[in-house]
Amino acid sequence: MHGYRAERAFDGERVLTGGALVLVEDGTIVGVEPADATPPAGCDVTDLAGATLVPGLIDTHVHLCADGGPRALDQLAELDAGAVDQIVTTSLRRQLAAGVTALRDLGDADWAVVDRHRGPGPGPTVVAAGPPITSVRGHCWWLGGEATGVEQLRRAVRERAERGADVVKIMASGGVMSVATDVLGCQFTLDELRAVVDEAHAVGLPVTAHAHPLTAVERCAAAGVDGIEHGSCFVEHGFAVPAGLSARLARAGTPVCPTLGRTPGVEPAPQMLAVITRLGMTWDRRLAQVTELREAGIRLVSGTDGGINPSKTHGVLSEAVIDLVDCGASAEEALASATSAAARACGLAARTGRLAAGLDADLLAVDGDPLTDIRALRAVRTVVSRGRVVGPGGTVPD
């Protein structure tokens, strides 16, 4: 048994007055006591003086096959399996180094992540979608998920279940990073989206949908998807979030991942800048829109779209949490969006996302107090992944 003691702690849902002594054995949390508690006999304790202890973070939207370079997605059609696997390894290490101990991969190349993440090896817990379902020559079609018509879409869902995917990702609209698609256009009809949802639920899988334009977000809500990625609600010139849509999403409890968070000091990719210019979008306007979603009672979870370009590299989840505070969320609410709320959205609530006995020993200690200054989340001191202390560069002992 080993203990981790901190004078300040957040358990994923609430502040633990008096800090915490988290007891870990065989990769599992076996107890959470006040910081001044006496540890069991023979239990070594790591004293995290001056730090705050929180659950390991959960990034709800990443692309492990993408290396964060200028051609991160485009190059995947050119790389062999070994090269892609090395990118995945590096991506996982970057996430771990930043305190991310679980993540949801929402679009790999030809099953690279799904086929890999079943093993018991070290590293973040991975929830994997496989190639995202998209229309013919639609957004990210080269990842291997093209389908058209209700029957093909149903077969695509069954294939994901058979291959061992944990979630179905569907590209309900065009995307910013696919220049041949229309970011304002829907890629599937309402009947097609409903068929995907029905088939997925029949085989026990949730569905989360990439949706940028307002029409696609409305269509996804009507189809009953289990989550919405981006949720930008683009119209011809900017954003529009009708009160009725916000109320519907809030009543349904549908989690929305606005994919905030940017690599500090890096300008958006050219494709993103083109959309910004076309739609009159600014970062301040995007934060104002997310503020509206939050105030409407919509469940927001934190995810970054990590890996897709230099402004969205792996390991920037803390920036998404900081952005949410800038949107008016309390520090506790923002931290929950990347811990307990993120775990629920990813189907991991029984495993991680909180400091609680019986869950995986996924821990993050940061210098300072993110509960009073959320930017302290950047100051990673110690990361523990399923009971193993993460080393330099995100390495974990086998």
C-alpha positions in Angstrom: 0.0 0.0 0.0 1.1 3.6 -0.7 -0.4 6.9 0.3 -0.5 10.3 -1.3 -1.0 13.2 1.1 -2.0 16.8 0.0 -3.2 19.7 2.0 -5.7 20.5 -0.7 -7.9 18.1 -2.7 -10.8 18.0 -5.1 -12.4 14.6 -5.4 -13.9 15.1 -8.9 -17.2 16.5 -7.5 -16.4 18.6 -4.4 -13.6 20.1 -2.4 -12.3 17.9 0.4 -12.0 20.1 3.4 -8.8 19.4 5.2 -7.1 17.9 2.1 -6.7 14.2 1.5 -4.6 11.1 2.2 -5.3 8.8 -0.8 -4.4 5.2 -0.1 -3.5 3.0 -3.1 -3.0 -0.7 -3.5 -2.6 -2.8 -6.6 -3.5 0.0 -8.9 -6.8 0.8 -7.0 -7.8 3.5 -4.5 -8.6 1.7 -1.3 -9.3 4.7 0.9 -9.6 8.5 1.0 -8.9 10.0 4.4 -8.3 13.5 5.7 -4.7 14.7 5.1 -3.9 14.6 8.8 -5.0 10.9 9.1 -2.5 8.3 10.3 -1.7 5.9 7.5 -1.9 2.2 8.1 1.1 0.4 9.5 3.7 -0.2 6.8 2.2 2.3 4.4 4.7 4.6 2.7 3.4 8.1 2.1 4.4 10.6 -0.6 4.0 14.1 0.9 2.8 16.5 -1.8 3.5 19.6 0.3 2.1 22.8 -1.4 0.2 20.8 -4.0 -3.4 20.1 -4.8 -4.5 16.6 -5.4 -7.3 15.9 -8.0 -8.3 12.9 -10.0 -6.3 12.2 -13.2 -7.8 14.3 -16.0 -10.0 12.8 -18.8 -9.8 14.3 -22.3 -13.1 13.4 -24.0 -12.0 14.1 -27.5 -8.6 13.2 -29.0 -7.1 11.7 -32.1 -4.2 9.6 -31.0 -3.2 8.8 -34.6 -2.6 12.5 -35.3 0.8 13.9 -34.3 -0.2 17.6 -33.9 1.8 18.6 -37.1 0.5 20.7 -40.0 -0.5 17.6 -41.9 -1.5 15.5 -38.9 -4.7 14.1 -40.4 -3.8 14.3 -44.1 -0.7 12.2 -43.7 -2.4 9.2 -42.3 -3.3 8.0 -45.8 0.4 7.8 -46.5 1.8 6.1 -43.3 2.3 2.4 -42.7 1.0 0.7 -39.6 4.3 0.9 -37.7 4.5 4.7 -38.2 1.0 5.2 -37.0 1.6 3.0 -34.0 4.6 5.1 -33.0 2.5 8.2 -33.3 -0.1 6.7 -31.0 2.6 5.8 -28.4 4.0 9.3 -28.5 0.5 10.8 -28.2 -0.3 8.7 -25.2 2.9 9.8 -23.4 2.2 13.5 -24.1 -1.2 13.1 -22.6 0.1 11.3 -19.5 2.8 13.9 -19.0 0.0 16.6 -18.9 -2.0 14.7 -16.2 -4.4 13.0 -18.6 -4.9 9.4 -17.3 -8.0 8.5 -19.4 -9.2 9.7 -22.8 -11.7 9.1 -25.6 -10.3 8.6 -29.1 -12.9 9.8 -31.5 -11.4 8.8 -34.8 -8.5 6.6 -35.6 -7.0 5.3 -38.9 -8.1 1.8 -40.0 -8.7 0.6 -36.4 -5.2 1.4 -35.2 -6.3 2.5 -31.7 -9.2 0.0 -31.3 -6.9 -2.9 -32.1 -4.2 -1.7 -29.8 -5.9 -0.5 -26.6 -7.3 -3.8 -25.4 -4.0 -4.9 -23.8 -3.3 -4.4 -20.1 -0.2 -2.4 -20.6 0.6 0.9 -18.9 -0.7 4.2 -20.0 -4.0 6.1 -20.0 -7.3 4.2 -20.1 -8.6 4.5 -23.7 -12.2 4.6 -24.9 -12.0 4.1 -28.7 -14.4 4.8 -31.6 -12.4 3.4 -34.5 -12.7 5.2 -37.8 -15.5 7.8 -37.6 -18.5 7.0 -39.7 -18.7 9.6 -42.5 -20.3 10.2 -45.9 -18.6 9.2 -49.1 -15.6 11.5 -49.5 -17.0 13.3 -46.4 -15.1 14.7 -43.4 -12.0 12.5 -42.7 -13.2 9.9 -45.2 -9.6 8.6 -45.6 -9.6 7.2 -42.1 -11.7 4.3 -43.4 -15.3 5.0 -42.2 -17.3 5.9 -45.4 -20.9 4.8 -45.5 -24.0 5.9 -47.3 -27.7 4.9 -46.8 -29.5 3.4 -43.9 -28.3 -0.2 -44.5 -24.6 0.7 -44.9 -24.8 2.8 -41.8 -26.3 0.0 -39.8 -23.6 -2.4 -41.0 -21.0 0.2 -40.1 -22.3 0.3 -36.5 -22.3 -3.5 -36.3 -18.8 -3.6 -37.6 -17.7 -1.3 -34.8 -19.3 -3.5 -32.2 -17.7 -6.6 -33.7 -14.3 -5.0 -33.8 -14.5 -4.0 -30.1 -15.1 -0.2 -30.3 -16.5 1.4 -27.2 -18.4 4.2 -28.8 -19.7 5.1 -32.3 -18.5 8.5 -33.7 -20.4 9.9 -36.7 -19.5 12.9 -38.7 -22.9 14.6 -38.9 -21.5 17.6 -40.8 -18.5 18.7 -42.8 -15.4 19.7 -40.9 -12.9 22.5 -40.6 -9.9 20.3 -41.3 -11.3 18.7 -44.5 -11.2 21.5 -47.1 -13.3 19.5 -49.6 -16.3 19.4 -47.2 -18.7 22.2 -46.2 -18.5 23.0 -42.6 -22.1 24.4 -42.9 -23.4 21.3 -44.5 -25.1 18.2 -43.0 -23.7 14.8 -44.2 -26.6 12.6 -43.2 -30.4 12.9 -43.1 -32.4 12.7 -39.9 -33.5 9.1 -40.8 -29.9 8.1 -41.3 -28.8 9.5 -38.0 -31.7 7.8 -36.2 -30.8 4.5 -37.8 -27.2 4.8 -36.5 -28.5 5.6 -33.0 -31.0 2.8 -33.0 -28.5 0.2 -34.3 -25.8 1.4 -31.8 -28.1 1.2 -28.9 -29.3 -2.2 -29.9 -25.7 -3.5 -29.7 -25.0 -1.6 -26.5 -22.9 1.3 -27.8 -23.4 5.1 -27.3 -23.2 7.5 -30.2 -21.4 10.9 -30.2 -21.7 13.2 -33.2 -19.3 15.7 -34.8 -21.6 18.6 -35.5 -20.6 22.2 -36.5 -23.6 23.9 -38.2 -26.8 24.7 -36.3 -28.8 22.4 -38.7 -26.6 19.4 -37.9 -26.8 20.1 -34.1 -30.6 20.3 -34.3 -30.7 17.1 -36.4 -28.4 15.2 -33.9 -30.6 16.3 -31.0 -33.7 15.1 -32.8 -32.0 11.8 -33.6 -31.2 11.2 -29.9 -27.4 11.0 -30.0 -25.7 10.5 -26.7 -23.2 13.3 -27.1 -22.3 16.2 -29.4 -18.8 17.2 -30.3 -18.0 20.9 -31.1 -21.7 22.0 -31.1 -20.6 25.2 -32.8 -24.0 26.0 -34.2 -22.6 27.8 -37.2 -24.9 29.7 -39.4 -23.9 31.7 -42.5 -22.3 34.5 -40.5 -21.3 33.4 -37.0 -23.2 31.4 -34.4 -26.8 30.9 -33.4 -28.1 28.8 -30.5 -31.9 29.0 -30.3 -33.3 28.8 -26.8 -35.4 25.9 -27.8 -32.4 23.8 -28.8 -30.5 24.7 -25.6 -33.5 23.7 -23.5 -33.9 20.4 -25.4 -30.2 19.5 -24.9 -30.4 20.5 -21.3 -33.5 18.5 -20.6 -32.0 15.4 -22.3 -28.8 15.8 -20.4 -26.8 15.4 -23.6 -23.2 16.2 -22.9 -21.6 18.7 -25.3 -17.8 18.9 -25.8 -17.1 22.3 -27.2 -13.4 21.3 -27.8 -11.9 24.3 -26.2 -8.2 24.5 -25.4 -5.4 25.6 -27.7 -1.7 25.2 -27.7 -0.4 28.3 -26.1 1.3 30.8 -28.4 0.3 28.9 -31.6 -2.0 30.4 -34.3 -4.8 28.3 -35.6 -4.2 26.2 -38.7 -4.8 27.8 -42.1 -8.0 25.8 -42.6 -9.3 27.1 -39.3 -8.3 30.6 -40.1 -10.2 30.4 -43.4 -13.4 29.4 -41.5 -12.9 32.1 -39.0 -12.7 34.7 -41.8 -15.6 33.2 -43.7 -18.0 33.1 -40.7 -16.8 36.1 -38.8 -15.9 33.9 -35.9 -13.5 35.0 -33.2 -12.2 33.2 -30.1 -14.0 35.7 -27.8 -17.3 35.1 -29.7 -16.8 31.3 -29.3 -16.2 31.7 -25.5 -19.3 33.9 -25.3 -21.3 31.2 -27.1 -20.1 28.5 -24.7 -21.0 30.8 -21.9 -24.6 30.8 -23.2 -24.6 27.0 -23.5 -23.4 26.7 -19.9 -25.9 29.2 -18.6 -28.7 27.3 -20.4 -27.9 24.3 -18.2 -26.2 22.1 -20.9 -23.8 19.5 -19.6 -20.3 20.6 -20.8 -17.4 18.2 -20.8 -13.8 19.1 -21.6 -12.0 17.7 -24.6 -9.5 19.2 -26.9 -9.6 17.6 -30.4 -5.9 16.9 -29.5 -3.5 16.0 -32.2 -5.2 17.5 -35.3 -2.9 20.4 -35.9 -0.2 22.6 -34.2 -2.8 24.6 -32.3 -4.4 21.4 -31.0 -1.5 19.3 -29.9 -1.8 16.5 -27.3 -1.6 17.4 -23.7 -3.5 20.8 -23.7 -6.5 19.7 -21.7 -5.7 22.1 -18.9 -6.2 24.9 -21.4 -9.7 23.7 -22.1 -10.5 23.7 -18.4 -9.1 27.2 -18.0 -11.2 28.3 -21.0 -14.3 27.0 -19.3 -13.6 29.1 -16.2 -13.2 32.1 -18.6 -16.8 31.2 -19.7 -18.0 31.7 -16.2 -17.7 28.3 -14.7 -16.5 27.9 -11.2 -13.2 26.1 -10.7 -15.1 23.1 -9.2 -17.4 23.0 -12.2 -14.5 23.3 -14.7 -12.5 20.6 -12.9 -15.5 18.3 -12.9 -15.9 18.8 -16.6 -12.5 17.0 -17.0 -12.9 14.4 -14.2 -16.2 13.1 -12.9 -18.5 14.6 -15.7 -16.0 13.5 -18.3 -16.0 10.0 -16.9 -19.8 9.8 -17.1 -19.7 11.0 -20.7 -17.1 8.4 -21.6 -18.7 5.5 -19.8 -15.9 5.4 -17.3 -17.7 6.5 -14.1 -17.3 3.0 -12.5 -13.5 3.1 -13.1 -12.1 6.6 -12.8 -12.8 10.3 -12.6 -13.1 10.6 -8.8 -11.0 10.1 -5.7 -13.0 7.3 -4.3 -12.4 3.8 -3.0 -12.7 1.1 -5.6 -11.8 3.2 -8.5 -8.5 3.2 -10.5 -5.7 5.0 -8.8 -5.5 7.8 -11.3 -4.2 10.9 -9.6 -2.8 14.3 -10.5 -1.0 16.6 -8.1 -0.4 20.2 -9.3 1.6 23.0 -7.6 -0.5 25.7 -6.2 -4.3 25.8 -5.8 -6.4 25.5 -9.0 -9.5 26.0 -6.9 -8.5 29.7 -6.4 -6.4 30.1 -9.6 -7.4 27.5 -12.3 -4.1 28.2 -14.2 -2.3 26.3 -11.5 -3.6 23.2 -13.4 -0.7 23.8 -15.8 1.9 23.2 -13.0 2.0 19.4 -13.1 4.0 17.9 -10.2 3.0 14.2 -10.0 0.9 11.9 -12.2 -0.2 8.5 -11.1 -1.8 6.2 -13.7 -3.6 3.1 -12.3 -1.2 3.2 -9.3 2.0 3.7 -11.3 3.9 6.9 -11.0 4.4 8.5 -14.5 8.0 9.3 -15.3 9.6 12.0 -17.4 8.0 12.4 -20.8 4.9 10.4 -19.9 6.6 7.1 -19.5 5.1 4.4 -17.2 6.9 1.4 -15.8 5.5 -2.0 -17.0 
